[in-house]
């Protein structure tokens, strides 16, 4: 059995969320980890599993930071995002359209 030479690392947004801090700071922390991982990996996964109560503002902050650092093409092609609820998906889709859709 051959091991994948460059497994896709996963960033679990819940692990970087500070319920006592600002959502923007938590979103920026996720972006920073993703950018760091992309230095040594072609792709990264970001999971919002079990992260409840986040809004479009959280996603907007995350996406704006990623687009500013990496550009919209890299965000679209090198990062996989997964949500785990309909509410998250609606907020995510709104943010994606507003941030990445207008810059791509």
N, C-alpha and C positions, 0 to 999 in steps of 0.2 A: 504494500500500500504506500503510495507516494504522498508525502505531505505537500500541501499547497505552499509554494515558496513565498508567497506574499498574501497571507490571509487578510481578509478585510476586517480591520479593527472596528469595534463598536463603541460608540460613546452613548452612555445611558444618561440622558439629560436629568433624570430624577436624582441621580447621584451628585449632581452639581447644583441642584436647586436649594437655595437657602430661604426657607419660609419666613425668616425674620428679616431678610434683606430685601433689596429691590429686585423685582423680576428682570429689570434691565441688566443688573449686575450678574444674575444667574445666566441669562442668555449670552452675555459677553463671555462668561467663563466657558460655556459650551463652545462658542466660536473659537476661543483661544486654543482649546484642546484639539478641536478639529483641524485648525491651521497647523498646529504642531505635528499632528499625526500625518497630515498630507505631505510633510517634508520627507517622510520615509515610506509612505504607502501611496499607491496610485489612487485608491478609493477608500472612503470611510463611510460607515453607517452611523446614523444618529437616530436613536429611539426615544420617543416621548412616552413610552409605556409607563403606566401608573403615575403619570405626572398630571395631577388634576388641578383645575382652577386656573390654568394659564389662558391668556387671552391673545388676541391678534397682536397686541403691543409686544408681548414676549417674542412671538415669532418674527415680527417686524424688526425688532432689535437684533435678533440672531441673524436674520437674512441680510439686513443692511451691513452689519459688520463683516459677514462673509463676503458679500459682493464688493465691499470697499477694499478688502485685502486681496481676494482671489480673482475677482471679476465674475460676471454673471455666467460666462461659459463654463468656468471651472466648477462653480456651484451646481450648475445643471448636470454636468457630466461626471464629476468626481465624488459627489456626496449623495448617498441614499438616505432618505428620511422616512420614518415610519411612525404613524399615529396609531392609537389604540381605541379611539372612540369617534363617534360621529361628530360630536362637538369639536374635538380637536381637529378633525379633518376639515370641517367648515372653516374654522379659524385659520388653519394652515393654508388652505386653498386661497382664501382671501389675501393673506399676507404674501403668498407666492406670486399671485397676480399683481399685487401692488408693488412689490419690490423687485422681484426677478423679471417678471413679465414686462415691466416698463423699461428695464435696463438691458434686456437681451436683444 
